[in-house]
């Protein structure tokens, strides 16, 4: 079983930009955008077009911010354990 340090070293080798884009943008921002848009459309009755134009870029931006902060958090955790 791999430890956190071993797993994080593999992630670190790929780089911060790749981590932020994959984990922040694609794995957090995009799914949150889809879920929020579907919820607002079906429960709130908001039309698709304006909602997608305005909310999707916001969720993708927050996904990038989330990915950056997760990188910093995990990097600090790694440095404290090492």
N, C-alpha and C positions, 0 to 999 in steps of 0.2 A: 504494500500500500504506500503510495507516494505521500510525502508530507507536503504541507503548504509551501515550504521553501522550494522544494523540487518542482512543484507545479508552477509556482510563480516565476522561477528562473526560465522555464520554457516559454511562458507568456512574455516575459521581458525581452527575450531574444527577438521576438517578432516586432517589438516596438510599440511605443505609446500611440502613435497615429492609427495603426492597424487595430489596436485594442479599442480605442475610443470609437472608431468607425463601426467596428463589428458589434461590440458589446453595448455601446451607447446608442448609436444611430439605428443599426439594424435589429438588435435584439431587445431594445427597450423603446426607443422613439417610434419606430414603425408599428410595432404591435399596439402600443398605447394609442397611437393615432387611429388605427383601425377600430379598436374597441370603443374609443371615445366617439368617433364619428358614427359608428353603428348605434351606439346608445343614444346619442343626441338626435339621430334621425328617427329611430323607432319609438323612443320614449318621449322625446321632446318635440317631435314633429317638424324639425328644422330640415329644409331642403338640402339635398346632397351637395350641389355645386358650391354655394357660398361657404358652406361649412368646410368642405375639403380645401378650398382656396385659402381659408384663414387659419383653420386649426391645425392642419397637417404640418405646415412649416414651423409652427410654434412647438408642436410635439417633437419634431425632428431636432430643433434647436435645443430643447430641453434634454433630448436624448444625448446630444453631444456634450452638454454640460454634465449630465449624469455620468457619462463614460469618463470624462476628465476627472471628476471628483472620485469616482471609484478607483481609477488608476492611482491617484494621489493617496487614497486611503490604504489600498493594498500595498503600495510601495512603502508607506510608512510602517505598516504592519511587518512587512518583510525586513526592513532595516532594523526594527526593534528586536526581532527574533534572531537576527544574525549576529 
